[in-house]
Amino acid sequence: MAGNSQRKGAIQRKAKKGAAGGSGGKRGAQTLKPRGKTLPAEERPWHKGYSGTEQVPSKTAWKQHKEKKAAAVEGRAPKVGQPGSIQTTRGGKVAPGTRLRKASGPARPAGPRVAPGRRANTPREAPELLVGRNPVVEALRAHVPSTALYVAQGIDIDERITEIVRTAADRGLAILEVTRRELDRMTGGVLHQGIGLAVPPYNYEVFEDLLAAARESATAPLLVALDGVTDPRNLGAVVRSAAAFGAHGVIVPERRAAGMTATAWRTSAGAAARLPIAQVTNLTRALKSCQEAGYMVVGLDADGDVSLHDLEAAVDPIVVVVGSEGRGLSRLVGESCDLLVSIPMAGQVESLNASVAAAVTLSEIARRRALDF
């Protein structure tokens, strides 16, 4: 419309093209100003290695959970932080009893430290890491199969460490020097005392091969089955007794029972190297297979109808089933047995240790077989 061009703001003036105005170097100097040191992983709330005292973000907790699952599958220690072990709260308070360390110091697991020994929850089919000076030296003395020796840097040398390193070198084991922080991660927080021995998984015998080999022996087959024995020392003691009294093998369930760990191997005093041991998925089904193969399945029970002294089937092919100390034989296993045998005892003793009961029974069977022969 005529005359509007004279109104203020009606005409938009275009800026001249050309170089943009500079900051005179002031803005550039501010952007180049250092932002401080980079935080380590254990102080970053978004990192899976976060170990601060502040609340762990949900995404970080998910990362740590994912890393733990992956480590369990691969048979290694999870590379995650220990929340609450580093003071990261600015001016705040932390929960009482929380163990704190300086942020720049080496990482240490929070909470109480447990006694020397193998770490808990070792994944199946994964190498076992036996730690602690006494357990490692005893394992080497018992000739427990091992693949590598881990020694922490700066470890205090004593007679046990000297013997461990010398024995490992004589047997050609790989001796690896690692940092204490790395050994902490490998053991999952167990007090390792600066030493660790890698033990490969035990090579179990195939159950069918065990039955066939026992059948081909010159004497009547004698097998020992364990039902719910969770202490590896009891398992090792049973294996030792079975080898001493002429048994042809031991059967253990795969779940809710002790396996042939380094502790069990050490307790067996080397008998595990001479006696085949089979691991089965279902013990009840395995016992039925033994019955079909002509074995008499005998379960040890304090309320058994037959006394051990009257066990005439001792000279025949037989499977001795030993239950756990707490609950004895499980219901299904007890119902699968052909006989329930009790051990005569004097006094007020209600039951025997699982390994002791197995040793007494195997000794009586060996005595009867010697008389029959």
Backbone torsions as a table, in degrees:
resi	resn	phi	psi	omega
1	MET	NA	141.3	-176.7
2	ALA	-62.1	136.4	177.9
3	GLY	93.7	-17.0	-179.1
4	ASN	-69.8	-24.2	-179.1
5	SER	-66.1	-17.7	179.7
6	GLN	-86.5	-12.7	-178.8
7	ARG	-71.4	140.6	-177.9
8	LYS	-63.9	127.5	179.6
9	GLY	88.7	-2.4	-178.6
10	ALA	-73.5	-30.2	-178.5
11	ILE	-106.0	124.3	178.0
12	GLN	-87.0	118.5	-179.5
13	ARG	-87.0	129.4	-179.9
14	LYS	-84.4	139.7	179.5
15	ALA	-73.5	146.3	178.1
16	LYS	-70.0	139.1	176.5
17	LYS	-73.9	144.3	179.7
18	GLY	163.8	-172.2	-178.9
19	ALA	-69.6	138.8	178.3
20	ALA	-71.4	151.7	179.9
21	GLY	-69.6	136.2	-179.7
22	GLY	-83.5	171.7	179.9
23	SER	-93.4	0.5	-178.3
24	GLY	71.9	17.0	179.2
25	GLY	86.4	-10.3	-176.7
26	LYS	-70.8	-46.5	-179.4
27	ARG	-65.5	-39.9	179.0
28	GLY	-61.9	-38.4	178.9
29	ALA	-64.6	-34.7	180.0
30	GLN	-72.2	-38.1	-179.8
31	THR	-70.5	-26.1	179.3
32	LEU	-85.9	-0.5	-180.0
33	LYS	-67.1	130.4	-177.7
34	PRO	-61.3	144.7	-178.6
35	ARG	-97.9	8.0	-179.5
36	GLY	98.3	174.5	-176.9
37	LYS	-71.8	153.4	176.6
38	THR	-75.8	129.3	-178.7
39	LEU	-67.6	140.8	173.7
40	PRO	-67.4	164.3	-175.1
41	ALA	-58.5	-36.4	-175.9
42	GLU	-72.2	-8.6	178.5
43	GLU	-108.6	2.9	178.9
44	ARG	-96.8	115.2	-177.6
45	PRO	-60.5	-23.2	-177.9
46	TRP	-90.8	-1.0	-177.6
47	HIS	-99.3	146.9	-179.4
48	LYS	-67.4	-17.5	177.7
49	GLY	-89.8	12.5	-177.2
50	TYR	-62.5	131.6	-178.5
51	SER	-131.0	22.5	-176.5
52	GLY	-77.6	176.3	-178.4
53	THR	-92.0	-8.8	177.2
54	GLU	-77.1	165.9	-178.7
55	GLN	-63.5	133.7	-179.1
56	VAL	-75.5	124.1	177.3
57	PRO	-59.6	152.6	-177.5
58	SER	-62.2	-36.4	179.8
59	LYS	-68.0	-37.4	177.2
60	THR	-67.2	-41.3	177.6
61	ALA	-61.6	-37.0	177.5
62	TRP	-66.6	-39.2	177.8
63	LYS	-62.9	-43.2	-179.7
64	GLN	-65.6	-40.4	178.2
65	HIS	-63.6	-40.7	179.5
66	LYS	-65.4	-40.4	178.9
67	GLU	-65.9	-38.9	178.6
68	LYS	-64.3	-40.2	178.6
69	LYS	-65.7	-42.2	179.2
70	ALA	-65.3	-38.4	179.0
71	ALA	-67.0	-36.4	179.3
72	ALA	-65.2	-37.0	179.2
73	VAL	-69.9	-38.8	-176.5
74	GLU	-86.3	-6.8	178.0
75	GLY	72.8	39.8	178.8
76	ARG	-134.5	170.5	178.2
77	ALA	-75.8	137.6	-179.5
78	PRO	-69.0	138.4	178.5
79	LYS	-92.7	71.0	179.5
80	VAL	-127.2	164.4	-179.5
81	GLY	-81.6	177.0	176.7
82	GLN	-118.1	87.6	-176.6
83	PRO	-53.2	135.0	178.8
84	GLY	96.1	-2.0	-177.0
85	SER	-95.0	-10.2	179.2
86	ILE	-125.9	134.4	178.5
87	GLN	-78.3	106.4	177.5
88	THR	-118.2	-7.4	179.2
89	THR	-74.6	125.1	-178.9
90	ARG	-84.5	104.9	176.7
91	GLY	74.4	7.9	-179.2
92	GLY	-98.3	-178.6	179.0
93	LYS	-114.2	149.5	177.9
94	VAL	-110.0	166.8	-178.6
95	ALA	-64.2	142.2	179.6
96	PRO	-62.9	143.7	179.9
97	GLY	88.5	-4.6	179.2
98	THR	-75.8	128.4	178.4
99	ARG	-85.1	120.7	-177.4
100	LEU	-110.4	155.0	174.2
101	ARG	-137.9	164.4	176.5
102	LYS	-67.5	145.5	-176.1
103	ALA	-64.5	-28.7	-177.7
104	SER	-87.2	-7.0	-177.7
105	GLY	-81.3	173.9	179.7
106	PRO	-70.9	147.5	-177.5
107	ALA	-70.1	136.6	175.0
108	ARG	-135.6	141.7	-177.5
109	PRO	-66.6	142.6	178.3
110	ALA	-81.0	161.7	176.7
111	GLY	86.5	178.1	-178.4
112	PRO	-67.3	148.3	178.0
113	ARG	-100.5	141.5	-173.8
114	VAL	-93.5	171.1	-176.3
115	ALA	-69.6	160.9	179.2
116	PRO	-59.9	148.3	179.6
117	GLY	152.0	-172.0	-177.9
118	ARG	-76.6	152.1	179.5
119	ARG	-73.4	152.5	-176.0
120	ALA	-78.3	161.2	174.1
121	ASN	55.7	46.4	175.2
122	THR	-69.3	127.1	-178.7
123	PRO	-61.4	144.3	179.0
124	ARG	-63.6	145.1	-178.9
125	GLU	66.8	16.1	177.7
126	ALA	-109.0	149.3	177.7
127	PRO	-59.9	144.8	-179.7
128	GLU	-98.2	138.8	178.1
129	LEU	-108.2	106.4	178.9
130	LEU	-88.6	125.6	-174.7
131	VAL	-125.6	163.5	-177.9
132	GLY	101.1	140.9	-173.9
133	ARG	-65.3	-47.5	-179.8
134	ASN	-66.2	-48.3	178.2
135	PRO	-58.6	-39.6	-177.7
136	VAL	-69.3	-44.5	-178.9
137	VAL	-66.8	-35.6	177.8
138	GLU	-68.6	-37.9	178.6
139	ALA	-64.7	-40.6	178.9
140	LEU	-68.6	-36.4	177.3
141	ARG	-65.8	-33.5	-179.8
142	ALA	-85.8	5.2	179.1
143	HIS	59.1	39.8	174.5
144	VAL	-66.8	128.6	179.1
145	PRO	-56.2	133.6	-178.3
146	SER	-147.6	160.2	-175.9
147	THR	-118.3	-29.5	-175.9
148	ALA	-156.2	154.0	176.7
149	LEU	-119.3	126.3	178.4
150	TYR	-105.2	126.3	-179.2
151	VAL	-122.4	128.6	-179.1
152	ALA	-75.6	144.6	177.5
153	GLN	-65.5	138.4	178.7
154	GLY	74.6	20.3	-178.2
155	ILE	-67.9	144.9	176.6
156	ASP	-74.9	123.4	-176.2
157	ILE	-86.0	128.9	171.6
158	ASP	-135.7	-171.9	-176.7
159	GLU	-63.2	-35.8	-178.9
160	ARG	-68.2	-43.0	179.1
161	ILE	-63.9	-40.6	178.5
162	THR	-61.3	-43.9	179.1
163	GLU	-66.4	-39.4	-179.6
164	ILE	-62.4	-49.1	-177.3
165	VAL	-66.9	-40.9	179.8
166	ARG	-64.6	-44.1	179.8
167	THR	-65.0	-41.7	179.4
168	ALA	-63.6	-40.0	179.4
169	ALA	-67.3	-39.4	179.6
170	ASP	-64.6	-30.2	-178.6
171	ARG	-92.5	2.4	177.1
172	GLY	76.1	22.7	178.2
173	LEU	-75.8	149.2	174.6
174	ALA	-71.9	124.3	179.6
175	ILE	-107.6	113.2	-173.6
176	LEU	-113.5	127.7	176.5
177	GLU	-95.1	121.6	-176.8
178	VAL	-128.1	164.3	176.4
179	THR	-75.9	158.3	178.2
180	ARG	-63.9	-33.7	179.0
181	ARG	-64.3	-41.2	178.3
182	GLU	-66.5	-39.0	177.9
183	LEU	-67.5	-33.9	174.3
184	ASP	-60.6	-42.3	180.0
185	ARG	-67.8	-38.5	-178.6
186	MET	-67.0	-34.9	-176.3
187	THR	-90.4	-11.7	178.7
188	GLY	69.8	30.5	176.1
189	GLY	99.0	-1.2	179.1
190	VAL	-75.0	142.3	177.7
191	LEU	-69.0	104.9	-171.2
192	HIS	-96.3	-12.9	179.5
193	GLN	59.0	23.6	174.6
194	GLY	82.0	11.3	-176.4
195	ILE	-143.5	142.8	178.3
196	GLY	-150.4	142.6	-178.8
197	LEU	-121.7	122.0	179.7
198	ALA	-83.6	122.2	-178.5
199	VAL	-115.6	124.2	-179.1
200	PRO	-70.6	159.0	177.3
201	PRO	-60.7	145.8	-179.5
202	TYR	-69.5	140.0	-180.0
203	ASN	-91.5	97.1	-177.1
204	TYR	-74.3	151.1	175.6
205	GLU	-79.7	146.0	174.9
206	VAL	-69.0	134.1	-173.9
207	PHE	-58.1	-44.8	-179.2
208	GLU	-64.0	-37.5	177.7
209	ASP	-66.9	-34.7	177.9
210	LEU	-64.0	-43.7	178.2
211	LEU	-63.7	-42.7	-178.2
212	ALA	-65.7	-41.3	-180.0
213	ALA	-66.9	-37.5	178.6
214	ALA	-66.4	-35.5	179.4
215	ARG	-67.2	-30.3	-177.4
216	GLU	-84.9	-2.4	-179.0
217	SER	-73.0	161.6	-177.6
218	ALA	-73.3	-26.5	-179.6
219	THR	-102.4	168.8	177.8
220	ALA	-61.9	133.8	-176.9
221	PRO	-59.5	138.9	178.1
222	LEU	-137.4	117.1	179.4
223	LEU	-122.3	155.1	177.4
224	VAL	-123.1	128.4	177.6
225	ALA	-116.8	138.2	-179.7
226	LEU	-110.7	131.6	-177.8
227	ASP	-116.8	101.3	174.7
228	GLY	77.4	20.4	176.2
229	VAL	-81.5	112.2	-173.0
230	THR	-100.6	-12.8	-179.0
231	ASP	-86.7	117.8	-179.5
232	PRO	-63.0	-24.4	177.5
233	ARG	-70.2	-36.9	174.7
234	ASN	-65.2	-40.8	177.8
235	LEU	-61.1	-45.6	179.0
236	GLY	-62.4	-38.8	178.9
237	ALA	-67.2	-37.8	177.8
238	VAL	-65.7	-42.4	178.4
239	VAL	-61.1	-40.8	179.6
240	ARG	-64.5	-43.7	178.6
241	SER	-66.6	-40.0	-180.0
242	ALA	-61.8	-41.7	178.1
243	ALA	-68.0	-35.1	-177.4
244	ALA	-70.5	-31.9	-175.4
245	PHE	-106.3	19.9	169.0
246	GLY	84.6	19.4	175.9
247	ALA	-71.0	157.0	-176.5
248	HIS	-102.0	-4.3	178.4
249	GLY	170.7	167.4	179.7
250	VAL	-128.0	140.5	179.6
251	ILE	-116.9	128.0	178.5
252	VAL	-127.7	144.6	175.7
253	PRO	-75.8	156.8	-177.3
254	GLU	-78.3	-33.4	-175.4
255	ARG	-112.4	151.7	176.8
256	ARG	52.9	41.7	179.7
257	ALA	-157.8	156.6	178.8
258	ALA	-72.3	144.1	174.5
259	GLY	-107.1	177.7	-178.4
260	MET	-79.7	78.4	176.4
261	THR	-84.5	179.6	177.5
262	ALA	-62.0	-34.8	178.0
263	THR	-64.9	-44.4	178.1
264	ALA	-64.8	-40.7	179.8
265	TRP	-62.5	-43.5	-179.1
266	ARG	-64.7	-39.9	-179.9
267	THR	-67.8	-29.9	-179.2
268	SER	-72.5	-7.9	178.8
269	ALA	56.2	38.5	177.2
270	GLY	89.7	-6.6	-179.1
271	ALA	-65.9	-26.0	179.9
272	ALA	-65.1	-19.3	177.9
273	ALA	-81.4	-16.9	-176.9
274	ARG	-107.8	-24.2	-175.1
275	LEU	-108.1	125.6	179.4
276	PRO	-70.0	141.9	-179.9
277	ILE	-128.5	127.6	-179.4
278	ALA	-109.9	142.4	176.7
279	GLN	-115.1	126.3	-175.1
280	VAL	-117.8	152.2	179.1
281	THR	-75.1	-40.9	-177.9
282	ASN	-128.3	111.1	-176.9
283	LEU	-68.1	-38.3	-179.9
284	THR	-61.3	-43.2	178.8
285	ARG	-66.7	-36.7	178.5
286	ALA	-65.5	-39.3	178.4
287	LEU	-66.0	-37.4	177.1
288	LYS	-64.6	-36.1	176.7
289	SER	-64.9	-36.1	176.9
290	CYS	-65.3	-41.3	178.5
291	GLN	-63.9	-40.0	178.5
292	GLU	-66.1	-26.3	178.4
293	ALA	-85.1	1.8	176.4
294	GLY	99.4	12.6	178.5
295	TYR	-88.1	147.8	169.0
296	MET	-93.0	121.8	-178.1
297	VAL	-95.7	118.2	-175.6
298	VAL	-119.1	122.9	178.9
299	GLY	-103.2	140.5	177.7
300	LEU	-87.8	123.2	-177.7
301	ASP	-146.5	135.4	-178.9
302	ALA	-62.3	-26.9	-180.0
303	ASP	-102.6	22.1	-178.9
304	GLY	-63.5	150.2	-177.3
305	ASP	-78.6	-23.8	-176.1
306	VAL	-110.8	132.3	176.4
307	SER	-77.8	147.9	179.4
308	LEU	-59.2	-33.4	179.9
309	HIS	-68.4	-19.2	-178.9
310	ASP	-105.5	16.1	-176.6
311	LEU	-80.6	94.3	-179.2
312	GLU	-76.0	-20.7	-179.2
313	ALA	-76.2	3.2	-177.5
314	ALA	-63.8	-25.9	-177.6
315	VAL	-87.8	-5.3	-179.5
316	ASP	-98.6	170.3	173.4
317	PRO	-57.6	125.8	-169.7
318	ILE	-145.0	147.9	173.0
319	VAL	-119.9	120.8	178.3
320	VAL	-95.9	120.7	-178.2
321	VAL	-103.7	123.2	-178.7
322	VAL	-111.5	126.6	179.6
323	GLY	-90.3	178.0	179.8
324	SER	-74.7	162.5	-178.3
325	GLU	-68.4	-37.6	-174.9
326	GLY	-75.1	-52.4	-173.6
327	ARG	-113.5	-1.9	179.9
328	GLY	70.9	-144.4	179.9
329	LEU	-75.1	141.1	174.1
330	SER	-71.1	163.8	-174.0
331	ARG	-61.8	-48.6	-177.4
332	LEU	-65.7	-39.4	178.6
333	VAL	-67.2	-41.8	178.5
334	GLY	-61.6	-38.9	178.6
335	GLU	-70.9	-23.1	-179.9
336	SER	-81.0	-15.3	-176.9
337	CYS	-75.3	144.3	175.4
338	ASP	-75.9	-34.3	179.5
339	LEU	-139.1	148.0	170.9
340	LEU	-112.8	119.5	-172.5
341	VAL	-112.0	138.2	177.1
342	SER	-111.6	151.5	178.8
343	ILE	-99.3	118.6	179.9
344	PRO	-62.2	130.9	179.5
345	MET	-136.3	145.8	177.4
346	ALA	-98.6	154.0	177.1
347	GLY	86.5	-161.3	-174.2
348	GLN	-99.2	13.0	179.7
349	VAL	-72.4	124.8	-176.5
350	GLU	-84.0	-36.2	-176.1
351	SER	-153.8	168.8	179.1
352	LEU	-113.7	159.3	171.1
353	ASN	-57.8	146.1	-175.6
354	ALA	-56.5	-44.6	-178.9
355	SER	-69.8	-34.5	177.8
356	VAL	-67.9	-43.6	178.7
357	ALA	-61.0	-40.6	178.4
358	ALA	-64.9	-41.3	-179.7
359	ALA	-64.8	-41.9	179.1
360	VAL	-62.8	-44.5	-178.8
361	THR	-65.3	-45.7	-179.7
362	LEU	-65.4	-33.9	177.0
363	SER	-65.3	-41.3	179.1
364	GLU	-67.3	-40.1	178.2
365	ILE	-63.6	-42.7	178.8
366	ALA	-63.7	-37.7	178.9
367	ARG	-65.1	-44.8	-179.6
368	ARG	-64.9	-39.0	-179.3
369	ARG	-68.1	-35.9	177.7
370	ALA	-65.1	-39.6	178.1
371	LEU	-68.7	-38.4	-179.2
372	ASP	-68.5	-33.4	-179.1
373	PHE	-70.9	NA	NA
